[in-house]
């Protein structure tokens, strides 16, 4: 074999190895502008995220104090939104570390329906049924640290991490609603209005797992739909048992830097 042919083969092998090494940082995307002049793939991505919250709460609200005993509140549903800044660094083509810092606002509603209360009016018998509701309003600074693993040959990924919530404000408001008889139906808000929620923890730690998919929008630019589930490690209040299972679903837009 001629020396010229050997040189061409070695050059080809060298370029091929270089391309492979760069592809290991490609997050599965082909972002080369030229196959003849391969360039390094970006590792650092920054962007923003918006996500919705849906959580299942279990609590003994009665233990918080007399002001929360209008109803026997046990189960609640939380809904809300989180707006975050996101940073992602790809350690290899398969593994990335991700950090998010965001502002969350949410409402958790607890309801409790009373037993029927018989009464008579104008000689006619009725059953009075009332529903008490407590709305808990929260504003939270939320920080997440996640290790993200890309599933081989796909753009899907799984993640595991920790979420830290700093509770900035926590208030509650109660409402009484007459459900029956229908001609008496009305809602009456607590005359005390919105009040601070006593004993709520200022710091909550929650391990989380997540799954998502990186969808290319252009070279060095992608969107990531993602869903995560987290479970706080401690009670939400110091005065009562209060736990939750938190589900979050949203989308991030990331750009290479």
VEXDREN-2710 file (C-alpha; in Angstrom, 1 decimal):
% VEXDREN-2710
k/r/px/py/pz
1/UNK/0.0/0.0/0.0
2/UNK/1.3/3.4/-0.9
3/UNK/2.3/5.9/1.8
4/UNK/-0.2/8.3/0.3
5/UNK/-3.1/5.9/0.8
6/UNK/-2.0/5.1/4.3
7/UNK/-1.9/8.8/5.1
8/UNK/-5.4/9.3/3.7
9/UNK/-6.7/6.4/5.8
10/UNK/-5.0/7.7/9.0
11/UNK/-6.5/11.2/8.3
12/UNK/-10.0/9.7/7.8
13/UNK/-9.7/7.6/11.0
14/UNK/-8.5/10.7/12.9
15/UNK/-11.4/12.8/11.7
16/UNK/-13.8/9.9/12.4
17/UNK/-12.5/9.5/16.0
18/UNK/-12.7/13.3/16.5
19/UNK/-16.3/13.3/15.3
20/UNK/-17.2/10.5/17.6
21/UNK/-15.6/12.2/20.5
22/UNK/-17.5/15.4/19.8
23/UNK/-20.7/13.4/19.3
24/UNK/-20.4/12.2/22.8
25/UNK/-21.3/15.8/23.9
26/UNK/-24.1/16.2/21.3
27/UNK/-27.0/15.3/23.5
28/UNK/-28.1/13.1/20.6
29/UNK/-28.4/16.0/18.1
30/UNK/-26.4/16.5/14.9
31/UNK/-25.2/20.0/15.3
32/UNK/-22.2/19.9/13.1
33/UNK/-22.1/22.7/10.5
34/UNK/-19.5/20.9/8.4
35/UNK/-18.4/17.3/8.4
36/UNK/-15.0/18.3/7.1
37/UNK/-14.4/20.8/10.0
38/UNK/-16.0/19.3/13.0
39/UNK/-16.5/21.7/15.9
40/UNK/-17.0/21.1/19.6
41/UNK/-20.5/20.5/20.8
42/UNK/-21.8/22.9/23.5
43/UNK/-22.1/21.6/27.0
44/UNK/-23.6/24.6/28.9
45/UNK/-27.2/25.6/28.2
46/UNK/-29.3/28.3/29.9
47/UNK/-32.9/29.2/29.6
48/UNK/-36.3/29.4/31.3
49/UNK/-39.1/27.1/32.4
50/UNK/-42.8/27.3/33.2
51/UNK/-44.6/24.5/34.9
52/UNK/-48.0/23.6/36.5
53/UNK/-48.4/22.1/39.9
54/UNK/-50.9/19.5/41.1
55/UNK/-50.4/18.0/44.5
56/UNK/-52.4/15.7/46.9
57/UNK/-52.3/16.8/50.5
58/UNK/-53.1/14.8/53.6
59/UNK/-53.3/16.8/56.9
60/UNK/-54.8/17.0/60.4
61/UNK/-55.8/20.7/60.1
62/UNK/-57.8/20.4/63.4
63/UNK/-54.5/20.3/65.3
64/UNK/-53.4/23.7/64.0
65/UNK/-55.7/25.5/66.4
66/UNK/-59.3/26.7/67.0
67/UNK/-59.2/29.2/64.2
68/UNK/-58.9/26.3/61.7
69/UNK/-61.7/24.1/63.1
70/UNK/-64.7/25.3/61.1
71/UNK/-64.5/21.9/59.2
72/UNK/-62.8/18.6/59.8
73/UNK/-60.2/19.1/57.0
74/UNK/-58.3/16.0/56.0
75/UNK/-57.6/16.0/52.3
76/UNK/-56.6/18.8/50.0
77/UNK/-55.7/19.5/46.4
78/UNK/-53.0/22.0/45.4
79/UNK/-52.8/23.8/42.1
80/UNK/-50.4/26.5/40.9
81/UNK/-47.6/27.7/38.7
82/UNK/-43.8/27.9/38.8
83/UNK/-41.6/30.2/36.7
84/UNK/-37.9/29.3/36.7
85/UNK/-34.5/30.0/35.4
86/UNK/-32.7/26.9/34.3
87/UNK/-29.1/25.9/33.8
88/UNK/-27.9/22.6/32.3
89/UNK/-24.3/21.3/31.9
90/UNK/-23.6/18.1/30.0
91/UNK/-20.8/16.2/31.7
92/UNK/-20.9/13.5/28.9
93/UNK/-23.2/12.9/26.0
94/UNK/-25.4/10.8/28.3
95/UNK/-25.3/12.6/31.7
96/UNK/-26.1/16.2/32.6
97/UNK/-26.5/18.2/35.8
98/UNK/-29.3/20.6/36.0
99/UNK/-30.2/23.5/38.3
100/UNK/-33.4/25.4/38.5
101/UNK/-34.4/28.4/40.7
102/UNK/-38.0/29.5/40.5
103/UNK/-40.9/31.4/42.0
104/UNK/-44.0/29.3/42.9
105/UNK/-47.5/30.6/43.7
106/UNK/-50.2/28.0/44.6
107/UNK/-53.5/27.4/46.3
108/UNK/-54.4/24.3/48.3
109/UNK/-58.1/23.7/49.0
110/UNK/-59.4/21.6/51.8
111/UNK/-63.1/20.8/52.0
112/UNK/-65.3/19.2/54.6
113/UNK/-69.0/18.5/54.3
114/UNK/-71.2/18.3/57.4
115/UNK/-73.7/15.6/58.3
116/UNK/-77.3/16.5/57.4
117/UNK/-79.0/18.6/60.1
118/UNK/-82.8/18.2/60.2
119/UNK/-84.9/21.3/60.8
120/UNK/-88.5/22.5/60.2
121/UNK/-89.7/25.7/58.6
122/UNK/-93.3/26.6/58.1
123/UNK/-94.3/23.1/59.1
124/UNK/-92.0/21.6/56.4
125/UNK/-89.0/19.4/57.2
126/UNK/-85.6/20.1/55.6
127/UNK/-82.0/18.9/55.9
128/UNK/-79.3/21.5/56.2
129/UNK/-76.0/20.4/54.6
130/UNK/-73.0/22.7/54.8
131/UNK/-69.6/22.6/53.3
132/UNK/-66.6/24.2/54.9
133/UNK/-63.5/25.1/52.7
134/UNK/-60.1/26.3/53.6
135/UNK/-57.9/27.8/50.9
136/UNK/-54.2/27.9/51.7
137/UNK/-52.2/30.5/49.6
138/UNK/-48.5/30.1/49.3
139/UNK/-45.6/31.9/47.7
140/UNK/-42.4/29.9/47.5
141/UNK/-38.8/30.2/46.3
142/UNK/-38.0/26.8/44.8
143/UNK/-34.6/25.4/44.0
144/UNK/-33.9/22.1/42.3
145/UNK/-30.7/20.2/41.6
146/UNK/-31.1/17.2/39.3
147/UNK/-28.9/14.6/37.6
148/UNK/-30.3/13.9/34.2
149/UNK/-29.5/10.6/32.3
150/UNK/-30.3/10.4/28.6
151/UNK/-31.7/7.1/27.5
152/UNK/-29.4/5.6/24.8
153/UNK/-30.3/6.3/21.2
154/UNK/-33.2/8.5/22.2
155/UNK/-33.8/12.1/23.3
156/UNK/-35.7/10.9/26.3
157/UNK/-34.2/11.2/29.7
158/UNK/-34.8/10.2/33.4
159/UNK/-33.7/12.3/36.3
160/UNK/-33.2/12.2/40.1
161/UNK/-32.6/15.1/42.4
162/UNK/-33.6/17.2/45.4
163/UNK/-36.0/20.1/45.6
164/UNK/-35.6/22.8/48.3
165/UNK/-38.6/25.1/49.0
166/UNK/-38.2/28.3/50.9
167/UNK/-41.7/29.4/52.0
168/UNK/-42.0/33.1/51.6
169/UNK/-45.6/33.5/52.6
170/UNK/-48.4/31.2/53.8
171/UNK/-51.9/32.4/54.5
172/UNK/-55.4/30.8/54.8
173/UNK/-59.0/31.8/54.2
174/UNK/-62.1/29.8/55.2
175/UNK/-65.6/29.8/53.5
176/UNK/-68.9/28.2/54.6
177/UNK/-71.3/27.2/51.8
178/UNK/-74.9/26.0/52.3
179/UNK/-75.4/23.1/49.9
180/UNK/-78.9/22.1/50.8
181/UNK/-81.7/23.1/50.7
182/UNK/-81.1/24.6/47.3
183/UNK/-83.3/27.6/48.1
184/UNK/-80.9/28.5/50.9
185/UNK/-77.7/28.0/49.0
186/UNK/-75.1/30.7/49.7
187/UNK/-71.4/31.1/50.5
188/UNK/-70.2/33.0/53.5
189/UNK/-66.5/33.9/53.9
190/UNK/-64.8/34.0/57.3
191/UNK/-65.2/37.5/58.7
192/UNK/-61.6/37.4/59.8
193/UNK/-60.6/37.3/56.1
194/UNK/-57.2/36.0/55.0
195/UNK/-55.0/35.1/58.0
196/UNK/-51.4/34.0/58.3
197/UNK/-51.1/30.2/58.6
198/UNK/-49.5/29.3/62.0
199/UNK/-46.6/27.0/62.3
200/UNK/-45.8/26.4/58.6
201/UNK/-42.2/25.3/58.0
202/UNK/-40.0/27.8/56.3
203/UNK/-37.8/25.2/54.6
204/UNK/-39.0/22.0/53.0
205/UNK/-36.7/19.3/51.3
206/UNK/-38.1/16.9/48.8
207/UNK/-36.4/14.1/46.8
208/UNK/-37.7/14.0/43.2
209/UNK/-37.7/11.8/40.1
210/UNK/-38.4/13.2/36.7
211/UNK/-38.8/12.1/33.0
212/UNK/-38.6/14.3/29.9
213/UNK/-37.8/14.6/26.3
214/UNK/-35.3/17.0/24.5
215/UNK/-36.8/18.3/21.3
216/UNK/-34.5/20.1/18.9
217/UNK/-35.5/23.6/17.9
218/UNK/-32.3/24.5/16.0
219/UNK/-28.6/24.2/16.4
220/UNK/-27.7/24.6/20.0
221/UNK/-31.4/25.2/20.9
222/UNK/-33.9/22.8/22.3
223/UNK/-37.2/22.5/24.3
224/UNK/-37.7/20.0/27.1
225/UNK/-41.2/18.9/28.2
226/UNK/-40.8/17.3/31.6
227/UNK/-42.8/15.8/34.4
228/UNK/-41.6/15.3/38.0
229/UNK/-42.9/13.8/41.2
230/UNK/-41.6/14.8/44.6
231/UNK/-42.3/13.9/48.2
232/UNK/-41.4/16.2/51.2
233/UNK/-39.2/14.6/53.8
234/UNK/-40.9/16.4/56.7
235/UNK/-44.3/17.7/57.8
236/UNK/-45.2/21.0/56.3
237/UNK/-46.1/22.4/59.8
238/UNK/-44.6/22.0/63.2
239/UNK/-48.0/21.7/64.8
240/UNK/-49.8/19.0/62.8
241/UNK/-49.2/16.1/60.5
242/UNK/-49.3/17.5/56.9
243/UNK/-47.7/15.7/54.0
244/UNK/-48.2/15.8/50.2
245/UNK/-47.3/14.1/46.9
246/UNK/-46.3/16.8/44.5
247/UNK/-46.6/16.5/40.7
248/UNK/-45.2/19.1/38.3
249/UNK/-45.4/19.2/34.5
250/UNK/-44.0/21.9/32.3
251/UNK/-41.6/22.9/29.5
252/UNK/-38.1/24.4/29.4
253/UNK/-36.4/26.3/26.6
254/UNK/-32.6/26.0/26.6
255/UNK/-30.0/27.8/24.5
256/UNK/-26.3/26.9/24.3
257/UNK/-23.6/29.2/25.7
END
